[in-house]
């Protein structure tokens, strides 16, 4: 946003307004994060058997039969997020950086269980702070050692498996693009359609299409994979809203923890209560401090520019 302000306008007033607005947004986000910290600090950790309707803070193990399997490490879980970043070099510029290329997420309802009982949790729209189970790269010119959560007891995905995952995601994108209505122009490929041809033209070398579909392999650029999972059987802290389940199937389904309508705070994390509070407080204070500093500097610069300082 700040770079865009400089690039699109030579008017210092516009730049000042954009920076001041950015500082204000950052400050307000910090205030919201600090509010979450205060909620976590002020909400007593309760045994699951004793929770009542409203905002609750509970701790226990994630259990249930409706489990997912994460795409990269094949971890039994109730939520996963795989983010694929692509290394992009700007033509004519000596700069390069990572950009999000694909994001893949899924979640399932689960039970949180402690020694007193269990309660159903709907993780939809939660703020997740769960472990990184894998991070690795393909297409890099230098050797990089992948990270995999040592508690999983499995080997890291091979480059071939990562390329297979990329191809699967690319094929899903191809299917969506091909299903879009065309403008009536003749397609450039009998299988994929004109829309995907345009998509492939901007892709890196290494992307191929055939009668079997679309695939990507070595030479198709540099990609970084990061997987996070809410691992089945692991302990988690949850701050969310407990309400009556409108469609219970058994005794333990009568109450449901989810994101509330009047209380939007909904956090699912693998961190301890102390770690959560420390992390939220530090993040909030840093955001508010930077936001306030930016706003003060912009006001001071505006006053100086007008000879008032």
ABEGO torsion letter per residue (X at the ends): XAAAAAAABABAAAAAAAAAAAAAAAAAAAAAAAAAAAAAAABBBBBAAABBBEBBBBBEBBBEABBBBBAAAGBBBABBBBBBBBBBBBBGBBBBBBBBABBBBBBBBBBBBBAAEBBBBBABGBBBBBBBABBBBBGBABBBBBBBBAAAGBBBBBAAAAAAAAAAAAAAAAAAAAABBBAGBBBABAAAEAAAAAAAAABBBGBBBBAAEBBBBBGAEBBBBBBBBBBBGBBBBBBBBBBBBABBABAAAABBBBBBAABABBBBBABBAAAAAAAAAAAAAAAAAAAAAAAAAAAAAAAAAAGAX
